[in-house]
Amino acid sequence: MSGLRDLRAPFVVPGPTGVAIRARLRVSPADAAVLTAVGTFLGSLASRDLAARCRQGAESDAACWAARKRELTGLSSARWAGSVTKAVDDQWALARRGQAAETGRLRGQIDRIAARLARPLGAKADKGAGLPRGYATRAEWHAKSRRLHALRTRLAVVEAEWAAGRVSVVRGGRKLARLRHHVDEAGLSRETWRARWRSARMFLTADGETGKRWGNETIRVTEEGQLSLRLPGALAHLANAPHGRYVLDAEVTFTHRAGEWNDRIAANRSVAYRIHHDVQRGRWYLTASWKRPLVAVLPLRAALTRGVVAVDMNDDHLAAWYLDVHGNPVGAPRRWFYDLSGSAEHRDAQIRHALTRLLHYAGRCGAAAIAIEDLAFTEGASRERYGRNKRLRRLLSRFPTDRLRRRLVAMAAERQVTIVAVDPAYTPRWGAQHWQRPLSTGTRRITRHDAAAVAIGRRALGQPIRRRTAPPPHDRRDRAGHRTVQAGPETRGREGPRPRPPDRGRDPCRPEAT
């Protein structure tokens, strides 16, 4: 085992901490006009407050927040001011975390490039000494030296902004703001872009409050589905109900988690609401969200008492296999393919569909746990890390690691299925070495991904990936124990060699994708 890195122990992934559901609002033209007016007005207040928060920088404290809230309260209301200031603080904190992540990414790239520049041209990597490979040509070395100077300059700018507390934030999204200069290439008209820009900068978000009627006083949804909102003081003349409220004609109907939402509003527990307008579809939506109580994580041993469904995640499919508590593959492997091309909605639907079929398979097998690799391509897919292999770099860049993991954790929590994460080191290699050929038959061809799933499941169960351990010394046969890691003392013929499977050649058939 010399030269192999230490493996991290498997662990149970914590469940989601929040819930969000969405319903479409079939609003009338009058309702749409009022929502647009309120959202635009509150969006202007949010933009003003964001500018004030950015001027305060890292020196902001509770007194500064109170002053900002008092200024907005006179223009809207205390609850709207609280929602605006909280959203602005969250947006500033998110930009601050992005700034820290950018600093770490730049430092990592600088260290890797500097280490490779220090190596001779054409030098091979020395993993034992921790030395990277050198650049192939003098031209590449020169280009990377210029790249190093550019990265150091960029890092100095980011560090100066961090020290000064300056962040770069765009209300409405930086991507949409940059699209303003390329509307022709995107196939949009200027009017369409302006409508999307105004919609993205509107603010119609209200935080919930436990103890208040139906969990929210600002945007209120009753048990019958009646939606109303408290108008800001400047727009009080638009009210059609007492106490400066506006009641919409549209009724709210939640189809997903409707029972859980009903229980919360019946007990007057806090529910946050957000109203947004999809310009491309011409629809209005209402999103309800709330926090879940912290639940104790199920111990690893208890989660694996009924075996585990091991999953090898790939860029185009999921390869899964059910393993019993002893680490033996049961049944046939399963694969669920998905297509990650097209729009974001299409990719998200493909991932949800594949994960739904995976959870159904786990339910049919009776397993209470799903084992996945703890993949996190946080260091990027740069050339310094993965060399000249453009195909591999593009594959890693578009691989939906975080989205798959978050989706799987959220969907598995609803079915009382535990997610176990394992170290991904050497699982494809060892799985193919020890399991691919023994599991192949004349009518079933096992792929490298199927064998990797077996390796993942055995690692989650605490079993070694190797099918057989090295035989003990002849003079210590009784003391060293049995040579296999699966057979028990009651197994007959356990001391004999295993029969060699017949070599039928490579079978082109593959298991049916279900």
N, C-alpha and C positions, 0 to 999 in steps of 0.2 A: 504493500500500500504506500510505498515511498513516492513522494511527489504529488500526492493527492491532497487536496485541501480538506479541512475539517468540515463535516456536514452539520448543518443546523438541525435541531430536533424538530419533529412535526409539532404543530400547534393548532388549536381550534380557532378559526377566524370569528371574531365577534360579529354579532348580528347588526342590522341597521339600527340607527338611533332616531330616525324620523320617517314619516309617511307623507306622501303627497298624492292627491287624486285630482282629476280634472274633469270638468263638465262644460259642454258647449252652451252658450247663452244665445238664444234666438231673440235678439233685441229688436225693438221697433226703431224707426228712424229718429223718433224723439229721444229714446233711450240712448242711442248711439251718439246723438249730438251732446247730450248731457255728460256722458262718460268721456267723450273727447274733450269737452271743456274742462272738466274736473282734472282729468289726467294731464292735460297740457299745463294747467295752472300749477298743479302740484309738482310737475316735472321741472318747471322754471324755478320753483322754490328749492327743489333738490339740487339743481345745477348751481344755484347761488350758494347753498350750504356746502356743497362739495368744494367749491372754490375757496370758501372760508376755511374748511377743514384742511385743505392742502397748504394754505398759507400758514396755518398753525404748526404743521410739521409734526415731529416727534415730541414736541414740548406740550402737546395738548393734554389737559387733565379734566377732572370733573367740573371745575369752575368754567372752563372754556365750553364744555358741552352744554352746561346749563345756560350760558349766555346765548349760544346758538339756538337752543330750543325756545328760549323766551322770545327771541326775535321772530321765529317762525310761528309761534303761538298766536301772536297778534294778527298775523295774516291768514291763518287757517283755523286750527284748534289745537288743544293740548295733545290729543291723541294723534292727529295727523303729524304734528311736529315731532312727537316721539318716534313715529314710524320713519319719517324722513331722516332724522338724525341717526337713528340706528342703522338704516340702510346705507347711509353715507359712510358711517364709521366702518361698517363691514366691507364696503367697497374699497376704502382706503387701506384697511388691513390686508385685504386680498392682494392689492397692488404691492404692498410692502412685502408680503410673503413671496410674490413673484420676483421682486427685486432681489431678495435673498437667494432664491433658487437660481436666478441668472448669475449672481456672483459665484455660487458654487459651480455652476456649469462652466463658466469662463475659466475659473481656476483649474478645473479638471482638464480642460482642453489645453491650457497653457502648460501644465505639468507634463502631459503626454507628448506634446510636440517638442518641448524642451528636452525631454529624455531621449526622444528619437533623434533629435539634432545632434546630441552629444555622442551618438554611436557612429562608427565608421560607415561609409557607404556600402550597402549590400550586406551588412552584418546580420546574422541570423539571431533570432530571439533566444535568450537563455532563461528558461522558466525557473531553473533551479536558483540562479542568482538574481532573478527578478529584473532582468534587463530586456527591454523591448528590442525589436528589430530596427535596423537602420533603414534610411530611405534608399530607394533603388538607384536613383540617378542624381547627378549634381543639379540638374534643373529642378527636380522635385525638392531637393534640399533647399535650394534658393527660394523657391516659391513658399515653402513652409516657414522659412525664416521671416519672410515678409508677413506671412499670416500671423506669426507669433507676435510681431511688433503691433499689428492691428488689434489683436486680441488683448494685449497688454494696455493699449490706449483705451480700448473700450472698457476694460476692467477698471481702469483708473476713473473713468467717468461714472460708472455705476457705483463705485465705492464712495466717490465724492457726493453723489446724490443720496446715498444711504446715510452718510454722516450728516448731511444737511437736512435730512428728513423730507426730501422732495420725491414725489412719485409721479408717474405718468398715467393718468386715468382719462378715459373718454366715455362720457355718458352716451349710451346708444351703441357702443361697440367700436373699437378701432378698425375692425375689418370693414364694417359698413361705412365708416367715415372715409376710408381709403378708396372704397368703391365709387365714391363721388367722382373721382377723376378717371374712372374706367367704365362708365355706364354703357358706352357703346359696345365695348368688348364683352360685357356681361349680358348684353341683349336687353337692357332696361332703358326706359325713358326717364327723363329728368323728373317728371311728375311722379312716376312710380317710386323713384329713389327718395324723393322728398316725403312721400307718404310713409314709406318704411322708416325713414329717419325720425319723423314726428312720432310714429307709433313706438319706436324703440326708446324714445326719450320721455314718454309719458310715465307718470308714477301713479299707480292705483294699487298700493300694497298697504295692508293694515295688519299689525300684529294683534294676536289674540290676548285675552285677559281672563284668567280663571275667576269665577265668581260673578261675572257679568252675564247678562241675558244671552243665551246661545253662544257664549264664549267669545264674543267680539261685539264691541259697541260701535265701531267705525263702519265696517262692512258687515252687515248682519244677514244671516241666512236662517230662516225659521225651519221648523220641522216640516212644514207644508211646502217648502221650497221657495218662499217669498224672499227676494233679494232687495235690500235697501242699503243706502250708504249715507253717512253724515256728510253734508256739504260743507266746504270751507266757508269762512265768514264772508269772503269776497263774492261768493256765488250763492249766497243764501236765497236770492230772489228766484232761483230755479227749483226750490223745494215744492213738492206736491203733497207733503205729509207734515204733521206737527214736529216741532223741535228741530227744524232745519234739515229734515231728511228727505231723500228722494227714493221712492219705491219704483222699481223697474217693472215693466209689464212681463218680462221674461221670467219663467220659472226654472229653478235649479233642480236638476235630477242627476244624482251621482249613481252610476251603475257599478263602479268598482269600490269596494270597501264601504258601501253605503251603510251597512249595519254598524260598523265601527264608528263612522262619522256621526250617525244618529245617536249612539250612546254618549258620545262626547258632548254634543250640543244639548242633549236632554239633561245632562249633569252639570251644565254651564261650565264646562272645561274649555280651556283656551284653544282656539283654532285660528290660524292665520290665513288670510285670503289675499289673492292677487288676481286682478282683472287685467287682461292684455288682449290686444287686437292683432290678429294675423291678417296683414294687408294682402298677402298673396292669395289667400283663400276667401278673404272678405268675411271673416268670422270673429266673434268675440268668445273668449274662454274665461272660466273662473277656476282657479287652482286653490284647493284647500290643503293645508299642511299642518302637522302637529308633531310633537316629540313623543317618542316612545319611552316608557320607563326602562331603566337599566335592568337587564336580566342577567343573572349569574351565568357564566359560560359553562356549558356542559363539559365535564372532564373528558379527556381524550379516551380513556379506557371505556367509559360508559358509552361514548359515541360509537365505538367500534365493536360493540358486542354482537351485532348482527352482520358483520362483514362491512365491506366498503365498495363503492363504485368508483373506480379510478378513472380519471379523465386526462388524456393528453391533448392539450389545446394546440391547434395549428392555425395557420392563416386562412385555411379554407374549410376546415371541418374539425369536429370533435371526435376523438377516438376513445371509446369507453369500454370497460370490462368489469364485471362483477367478480370480486374475490371474497371467499369465505374467511372466517376468523383465523384460519391457518395459513392464509396467503395463497390458496389454490384458485386458479381461474375456473369459473363455473359458467357453463353455457358457451355461447359464441360471442365474439366481440361485436360491438355496435359502432356505427359511424353516422354522424349527422352533419351534412354539408351545409354551407352557407356562402353567400356571395356578398363580398364587401365592396363591390363597385356601385356606382350610382350615388344617389343623394344620401344625406345623413339619416333621413327617416327610413329609407329602404334598408340601410345597413343595420339600423337599430331593430327593425322588424325581423330581419334575418337572424340576428343574435337572439332575440327573444324567442323566436320559433325553435331554434336549436336547443336552447336551454330548457324550454318547456318539454320537449321530447326527452331530454336527459332526465329531468325530474320524474317524468312518467315512468321511464325505465327503472329508475331507482325505487319507485314505489312498487313496481311489479316484482322486483328482486327481493323486496323486503328489507333493503338496507336503510339505515338511518344516518349514513354519512357518505359524503362525496369527497374524494381526495383529489386535489389539484396541485400543480406546481406553483411555488411562490415566485412567479415571474414578475420582474419589474425592470423594464428597460429605461431606468431613470438617467443613465449616463449618456443616452443618445446613441445613435447609430452612425458615428463619425468614421472617417476613413482611418484615423489613427487607431481605432479600436477594432475594426473589422476588415481592414486592408482594402484591396482593390475589388473585392467582391461586391459589385453594385447590386446584384440581385438580392444578396443577403441583407444589405443595408436597407434596401427598399422594403423588403419583407418585414424587417423588424420595425421600420418606421410606421407601416400601416397596420401592424398587428394590434388588434384592440385589446391589449392585456388588461388595462385598468377597467375598461367598460365591461368586458366579460366577467371579471371578478366581482365588480360592484353589482352587476345584474344578477349574477348567480347567488350571491350572498342574500340579496333582497328577496329574490324569488324562492330560495330554499327556506328562508325563515318562515314563510307562510305555510309551508308543508311540513314544518318541524323536522327539517333535514339539516344536519350539521355539516359545515364545510371545514375540512382539514387541509392545511397547507403544508407542503413538504419541500425540502431543499431540492432544486431542479438539477443539481450537479450529477452528471454522468448517467442520468436515467435513459436517454435514447441509446447510448453506447452499450451500457450493461444490459438493458432490456433486449436489444438485438443479439447480444452475445450469448445470453443464457436462456432466452425464452422464444425467440422467433422461430428457430428451426424445430425445437421439440414440440411446439404447439401446432405446427403446420401438418396438415394431413393431405391425403390424395384429393380431397374435394374442398379443402379450405386452405387458402394461402394467407398466412399471417404477415402483416406489414410491420415495418419498423415502428410505426406509431402505435399499433396494437401492443407490441412487446413493451414499448415505453410505458403504456398504461399499466401493464402488469408490474413493472418496476416501481411506478409511483404508488400503486396500491400496497405493495409489500413494504415499501419504506414507511408508509403511513401506519401500517399494522405493527411496525417494529420488527419485521422479519428481514433477514438479509436477502438481497436481490439474487445472489447465487443460488442455484437449485441444489447444489451439493457442496459440502465443505471438503477441505483436503483430508485425505485418509490419515488416521492417527498412526504413530510409530508402531511397528510390530511388537516391540517389547512392552508397550504400554497400552495395548488395545483395550483392556478392561478399565484402566484408569482414565484414558483420554476420551472414552465415550464412543457413541455410534458415529459413523461418518456422514450420515444424512442429517438434514435439519428439519425433515418433515415426518419421518416414520417414527412411531412410538415403540415402546418395548413389546407391545402385544402384536406388532405387525410381523407376519410370517415372511421369512426370506429377506429380512431387511439387511442382513450382512452380505448378501450376494450382489453381484453387479447387475445393473439395470440392462434390459435388452436394448440393443441399438435399433432405433427406428429405421425402417427400410428407406432407401434413397430413391424416391420416385421421380426425382427431377423437379424442375420448377413448374408449378401448376399455375396457369394464368388466371384461374378462377379466383374470385374474391368474395368475401361475405356480403350478403345483400345489405345495402344501406337502408336502415329503417328509421 
